[in-house]
Amino acid sequence: MTFSTRRIFAILQKDYKDLSRNLFVSTTLILPLLMAVLFGRMGIEGIASHYIIINLGFILVATYVQSALIAEEKEKNTLRGLMLSPASTMEIFCGKSLLSFIATAVIVAGSIWLSGYNPRNMAVIAIALVLSAVFYVGLGTLIGLFTKSVMEASVVIVPVMFIFSSGSFLTSFIEKYPVLAVVGYMPNLQLLELANRVEAGAGLGDVMLHLLVILAWVLVIHAVAAYVYKKRLVDE
């Protein structure tokens, strides 16, 4: 079976229509922008504050919107039809992720501009943000496959938002309890550490390990999501 961009864009168009009709989900898109405006007016001090807004954008757009789109398919019993369509797993994953990724890119870029974040090396930060966005979209896919409705996805996203948006809090917690150092490899903390090193003058080669850790998270989360998706196909 050949890879079809036509199928991918057909899924994208369907998701766009579904999202535009669901005001509860679509209004979450503006929350990171409002936070960026608020923080910008207050005067942000430190990189960690900027990344609270950025991570909030990742969670509310990449993860929540993605999980809601898939959960809504399950709620309406249309996901099964998509599974049995001629589209391959790769096409479905690309199509279902494209809208969330585009929305995330727009919202995160807008949040960075509104909050006044101007990193010393935008190219390196852009690579890290793209990898992080792909990870959070994968996390949203996984949540959507496990939840049965948009409301259930809205409940599950709360602890996820706490874990992945509280970077500085987790860092101080690790310093207090060194046994939890493994938590420092979480993608949000790797992104924050990378950003701090970039501000200190680090280049691409200096932060390559952080990028590789985030990339590993990307590969793992999408592999797990693909496994769960195929299992759902067999179970149903």
C-alpha positions in Angstrom: 0.0 0.0 0.0 1.5 3.4 -1.1 1.7 6.3 1.3 -1.1 8.8 0.4 -1.0 12.4 1.3 -4.5 12.7 0.0 -5.8 10.4 2.8 -3.7 12.4 5.4 -5.2 15.7 4.3 -8.7 14.2 4.2 -8.2 13.2 7.9 -6.8 16.7 8.6 -9.9 18.4 7.1 -12.3 16.1 9.1 -10.4 16.9 12.3 -10.5 20.6 11.6 -14.3 20.5 11.2 -14.7 18.5 14.4 -12.5 20.9 16.3 -14.2 24.0 15.0 -17.6 22.5 16.2 -16.3 21.7 19.7 -16.0 25.1 21.4 -15.1 23.5 24.8 -11.9 22.1 23.2 -11.1 24.9 20.7 -11.3 27.6 23.4 -8.4 26.0 25.2 -6.2 27.2 22.3 -6.3 30.7 23.6 -5.3 30.0 27.2 -1.5 29.8 26.6 -1.7 33.1 24.7 -3.6 34.8 27.6 -1.0 33.5 30.0 1.8 34.8 27.8 0.1 38.2 27.7 -0.3 38.2 31.4 3.2 37.1 32.2 4.6 39.6 29.6 2.8 42.5 31.3 4.0 41.4 34.7 7.6 41.1 33.5 9.0 37.6 33.3 12.1 36.9 35.2 14.1 33.8 34.4 13.9 31.1 31.7 11.8 28.8 33.9 8.9 31.2 33.7 8.9 31.3 29.9 8.9 27.5 29.9 5.9 27.3 32.2 4.0 29.1 29.4 5.6 27.0 26.6 4.9 23.7 28.4 1.3 24.8 29.1 0.9 25.3 25.4 2.3 21.8 24.7 -0.1 20.3 27.2 -3.3 22.2 26.3 -2.8 22.1 22.5 -0.5 19.2 21.5 -1.7 16.8 24.2 -5.2 17.8 25.1 -6.5 18.7 21.6 -5.0 15.6 20.2 -6.5 13.4 23.0 -9.9 15.1 22.6 -9.9 14.5 18.8 -9.2 10.8 19.2 -11.5 10.4 22.2 -14.3 12.1 20.3 -13.8 9.6 17.4 -14.3 6.8 20.0 -17.3 8.5 21.6 -19.0 8.7 18.2 -17.9 5.2 17.2 -16.1 6.5 14.1 -12.6 5.4 15.1 -13.4 1.8 14.2 -14.4 2.9 10.7 -11.1 4.8 10.3 -9.2 1.8 11.4 -10.9 -0.3 8.8 -10.4 2.3 6.0 -7.8 1.8 3.3 -5.5 4.3 5.2 -2.5 2.7 6.8 -1.5 3.2 10.4 1.2 5.7 9.4 -1.3 7.7 7.4 -3.9 7.7 10.2 -1.3 8.7 12.8 0.1 11.5 10.5 -3.4 12.7 9.6 -4.7 12.7 13.2 -1.5 14.4 14.4 -1.1 17.1 11.8 -3.8 19.5 13.0 -2.6 19.3 16.6 1.0 19.8 15.5 0.2 22.9 13.4 -2.0 24.4 16.1 0.8 23.8 18.7 3.4 25.5 16.4 1.2 28.5 16.0 0.2 28.8 19.7 3.7 28.2 21.1 5.3 30.7 18.6 2.6 33.2 19.6 3.2 32.6 23.3 7.0 33.1 22.8 6.4 36.4 21.0 3.8 37.7 23.5 5.9 36.8 26.5 9.0 38.4 25.0 11.2 35.3 25.1 14.2 35.9 22.8 16.7 33.0 23.2 20.4 33.4 22.3 20.2 30.6 19.7 16.8 30.4 18.2 17.7 27.6 15.8 18.7 25.2 18.6 15.6 26.1 20.6 13.4 25.6 17.5 14.8 22.1 17.1 14.1 21.3 20.7 10.6 22.7 20.5 9.7 20.8 17.4 10.9 17.5 19.0 8.9 18.3 22.2 5.8 19.1 20.2 6.0 15.7 18.4 6.4 14.1 21.8 3.3 15.8 23.3 1.2 15.0 20.3 2.2 11.4 20.8 1.2 11.6 24.4 -2.1 13.0 23.4 -2.6 10.2 21.0 -2.0 7.6 23.7 -4.3 9.4 26.1 -7.0 9.5 23.5 -6.7 5.8 22.8 -7.1 5.0 26.5 -10.0 7.4 27.2 -13.6 6.8 26.0 -14.9 10.4 25.7 -13.8 14.0 25.5 -14.9 14.6 29.1 -12.7 11.6 30.3 -9.8 13.0 28.4 -10.4 16.4 30.1 -10.1 14.7 33.5 -6.9 12.7 32.6 -5.2 15.8 31.3 -5.2 17.5 34.7 -2.5 15.3 36.4 -0.6 15.2 33.1 -0.6 19.1 33.0 0.7 19.2 36.6 3.6 16.7 35.9 4.8 18.2 32.6 4.3 21.9 33.3 6.0 22.2 36.8 9.6 22.1 35.6 11.2 24.3 38.3 9.3 22.6 41.1 10.4 19.2 40.0 14.0 20.4 39.7 14.0 21.6 43.3 12.4 18.3 44.4 15.2 16.4 42.7 17.8 18.5 44.4 16.2 17.6 47.8 15.9 13.9 47.0 18.8 12.8 44.8 17.4 9.3 44.5 14.8 10.8 42.2 17.5 12.0 39.7 15.9 9.8 37.0 13.0 12.3 36.9 15.4 14.8 35.5 15.3 12.9 32.2 11.7 13.8 31.6 11.3 15.7 28.3 10.0 18.9 30.0 13.0 19.1 32.3 15.4 18.2 29.5 13.9 21.1 27.5 14.3 23.5 30.4 17.9 22.4 31.0 18.7 22.8 27.3 17.2 26.3 27.3 19.3 27.3 30.3 22.5 26.0 28.6 21.6 27.9 25.4 21.3 31.1 27.4 24.7 30.4 28.9 26.2 30.2 25.4 25.9 26.5 24.5 25.7 25.5 20.9 24.0 22.6 19.1 26.8 20.2 19.9 26.8 21.1 23.6 23.1 20.3 24.0 23.0 17.3 21.7 22.5 14.9 24.6 19.4 16.7 25.7 18.0 16.6 22.1 18.7 12.8 22.0 16.9 12.2 25.2 13.8 14.1 23.9 14.1 12.2 20.7 14.1 8.9 22.6 10.9 10.0 24.4 9.4 10.8 21.0 10.2 7.3 19.6 9.0 5.5 22.7 5.7 7.4 23.1 4.8 6.9 19.4 5.8 3.2 19.5 3.6 2.6 22.5 0.7 4.6 20.9 1.1 2.5 17.7 1.1 -0.7 19.7 -2.1 0.3 21.6 -3.8 1.4 18.4 -3.1 -2.0 16.7 -4.3 -3.8 19.9 -7.5 -1.8 19.8 -8.0 -2.8 16.2 -7.7 -6.5 17.1 -9.8 -6.2 20.3 -12.7 -4.4 18.6 
